[in-house]
Amino acid sequence: MKKLAPIILFVYNRPIHTKHTVQALQKNTLASQSEIFIYSDGAKNDNQRESVNAVRKYLKEIEGFKKITVIERHANLGLANSIIDGVTKIVNEFGKVIVLEDDLVTSPYFLSYMNDGLSLYENDENVASIHGYVYPIDRLPETFFIKGADCWGWATWKRAWNIFEPDGKVLLEKLTSRGLQNEADFNGSYQYTKMLEDQIIGKNNSWAIRWYMSAFLEDMLTLYPGKSFVENIGNDGSGTHSEETKVFSAIPNACFTELTKINVVENSHCRKRIEEFFLSMKRNIFYRIYNKIIRVFK
């Protein structure tokens, strides 16, 4: 039997979301055979201390995994620094990892999909990661590759995480010098370049945009499922870095068959479908704003 990748779960101050995430993970077919590391970030201020402590109290009750290690941060590192530090430490020790945050509810087959993908593409130097979430788009193939990397339930290897560049300025210089902004932005349908620029000037502290750009600039690919194995329940306005929206809603896939290896090339058809999804998001935002204005005038 293949050696399973350890799971890393990052949590902060949302006990209800954390409980939903853990309970779904416990129902995974490989949970009892998997080791899990849970990083609990420290409270940012006194107002957050009670909710952070509530999360930590719940973490002490968790069962159902091969081994559970809880790392309680004494200070508040913030999500980006906590993830960069935690992933680097665990992936250097184990060679591969599966990464989740406290608002990602998984299918019972999430771990099976992840471990299959990690095993199949372990020695493919052009593969950066395996991703568990996919946008709510119909009629996609069982699996496909897209250039870059992603952040809602993902897995990677030490060889791939080694290319992660934490300095946004370095990434932006490489991006602009090669004139790749439009490609990185899915033909202008999503503002990834703007997100990177905002990270550099401190408007956001996204580790995910730096992971995406690090892989993109190395021409590395990420494997996606045709149907999502992850539902993000954090788009309810409760998160530090998210707003309330249902546009990304996806019911976790309740079926799974062992993965078969595909050619490690970007699927241009799927990339186009994702561009169309991004454009539809823009239209939805426009119509929501328009309808709000109409209601105000009425």
Disulfide bonds with the S-S distance in Angstrom:
none
